[in-house]
């Protein structure tokens, strides 16, 4: 028996981190739809019997009924596939959610906060779904696998080995406990970076597509096949658009014009979206907002300046001169503030003015 495992699609997310770039949110939303259709087509072409969706399929606060209809119409195209949805913290199975008020296709099973076991031939599928935006104790660690001679699978949205207080609010589960319990496969959602390894049985597939520069690289789905006493899995990338970072050392660059030329010469993949991180020691004042407007590569969306000024400030501060006094005072101020970048910029502007 074959399955596909996805999570964190986040249909109709506000994508607020991308809203400052004109047209990008619309582009990502179209990409989400294209990728979801690609998943459904893969299921049809490969006769996949089971689809696991481990939460955050959509955004409860923003989801439109037309989007739900789009999703469900695709589900109708795979009537022989059993679809299991374990709602997460962004799409909880609450009273006014579309999980409850929409008439889903008959091949769709939606879990709630009462842990349920579904028996399929030699497979037992356990599922837990959020019924609120938070979950501190799902009871999953109390499950007793009463048929260990079968293949046992768990589907849920969870924080694995949560250590931070914030993560403890999103169904914290111990990895060691899950391993002790004896599940053959645990289909997780919530973490947007996949943790896939060939022999790993407790898997986050990651978000199905990247939704920002905090979600770099390949995104996709897990495809698995269940045999009599084992499960084999594979990660398949799906996204047409990747969020990427590139570093550019500007130590040997001496002007804004030269920097723009170097950025324009970068060899970038056309479909991908880039953040350029400037590093090294700068020889001129950098205005990232101005530069990004002047470059001709439209798939560079952000430029971050992590460079350091070229001056040896400690040496200058020891000089018995106006520059030395100025730098010494600035360094003292820098010790007493968290806004070190502002002071550093002030030093740079000040030294340039004094040299002029």
Buried (B, 14 or more C-beta within 10 A) or exposed (E): BBBBBBBBBBBBBEBEBBEEEEEBBEBBBEBBBBBBEBBBEBBEEEEBBBBBBBBBBBBBEBBEEEBBEBBBEBBEEBEEBBBBBBBBBBBBBBEEBBBEEBEBBEBBBBBBBEBBBBEBEBBBBBBBBBBEBEBEEBEBEEBEBEEEEBBBBBBBBBBBEBEEEEBBBBBBBBEEEBEEBEBBBBBBBBBBBBEBEEEEBBBBBBBBBBBBBEBBBBBBBBBBBBEEEEBEBEBBEBBEBBBBEBEBEBEEBEEBEBBBEBBEEEEBEEEBBBBBBBBBEBBBEBEEEEBBEEBEBEEBBBBBBEBBBEBEBEEBBEEEEEBBEBBBBBBEBBEEEEEEEEBBBBBBEBBEEEEE
